[in-house]
Amino acid sequence: MNFRKLSGFVMTGVLAAGMCAMAQDSAKQDMKAAGHDTSAAARNTGHATKHVAKKTWHGTKHVAHKTKAATENTGDRIAGKPPVHQ
C-alpha cells in the first residue's frame, strides 16, 4: 500500500514538472501567436479601409455627376428645352 502512495506522489511530481516546462514554452508561443494575430488584424483593417474608401469615392463621384446633370437639366426645363443630360 505504501508503494501505491509513493508511486502516486512520484507520478504527480513528474506530471507537475512536465506541466511547468510546457507552460513556459506555451507562454512564449502564446506571445508569438498574439503578435501574429495582431499583425493580421491590422492588415485586414487596412484592406477594409481601402475598400470602403474606394466605394465612398465612387459613390461621391456618382452623386456629383447626377447633381451636375440635374442642375443643367433644371436650367433647360426653365427655358422650356428638353433635358439633354441624363
C-alpha distance (Angstrom), angle and dihedral (degrees) to the residues before:
residue distance angle dihedral
M1 . . .
N2 3.79 . .
F3 3.79 89.0 .
R4 3.82 90.4 58.3
K5 3.80 92.2 51.1
L6 3.78 91.9 46.5
S7 3.79 93.3 47.6
G8 3.83 89.5 47.8
F9 3.82 91.1 53.9
V10 3.79 91.8 46.2
M11 3.80 92.5 49.9
T12 3.79 91.1 47.2
G13 3.81 90.4 51.1
V14 3.80 92.6 48.5
L15 3.80 92.2 49.2
A16 3.81 92.0 46.7
A17 3.82 91.5 50.5
G18 3.78 90.4 48.4
M19 3.80 91.7 49.5
C20 3.81 91.3 51.2
A21 3.80 91.4 51.6
M22 3.80 90.8 48.4
A23 3.79 92.0 47.1
Q24 3.81 91.3 58.4
D25 3.78 92.6 50.9
S26 3.77 90.7 42.1
A27 3.82 93.5 53.5
K28 3.79 90.7 52.4
Q29 3.80 91.4 48.0
D30 3.80 90.4 46.2
M31 3.81 90.2 55.4
K32 3.80 90.9 49.5
A33 3.79 91.4 48.3
A34 3.80 91.0 48.7
G35 3.80 90.0 52.3
H36 3.79 92.1 49.9
D37 3.81 91.6 46.5
T38 3.80 91.0 50.4
S39 3.79 90.7 49.8
A40 3.79 92.1 49.7
A41 3.80 91.4 48.0
A42 3.81 91.1 51.8
R43 3.80 90.8 49.5
N44 3.80 92.1 49.2
T45 3.79 90.9 48.6
G46 3.80 90.1 51.5
H47 3.80 91.9 51.3
A48 3.80 91.7 47.9
T49 3.80 91.4 49.1
K50 3.79 90.8 51.1
H51 3.80 91.2 49.1
V52 3.81 93.6 49.5
A53 3.80 91.6 46.0
K54 3.80 90.9 54.3
K55 3.80 92.1 48.6
T56 3.80 91.3 48.0
W57 3.79 91.6 48.9
H58 3.79 91.2 50.1
G59 3.81 92.1 48.3
T60 3.80 92.1 48.4
K61 3.80 91.2 48.8
H62 3.81 90.8 48.9
V63 3.81 93.1 49.8
A64 3.81 91.6 46.6
H65 3.81 91.2 54.4
K66 3.80 92.0 46.8
T67 3.81 90.7 49.6
K68 3.80 91.4 49.5
A69 3.81 91.9 50.1
A70 3.80 92.6 46.4
T71 3.79 91.4 50.0
E72 3.80 92.1 50.2
N73 3.82 91.7 46.2
T74 3.81 90.6 50.4
G75 3.79 89.6 57.9
D76 3.80 90.1 48.7
R77 3.81 92.4 48.3
I78 3.79 91.5 51.4
A79 3.79 89.2 51.6
G80 3.82 90.2 48.4
K81 3.79 95.6 -113.5
P82 3.83 124.0 133.6
P83 3.83 115.0 -101.4
V84 3.78 111.6 -93.2
H85 3.81 102.7 -178.4
Q86 3.77 120.7 67.0
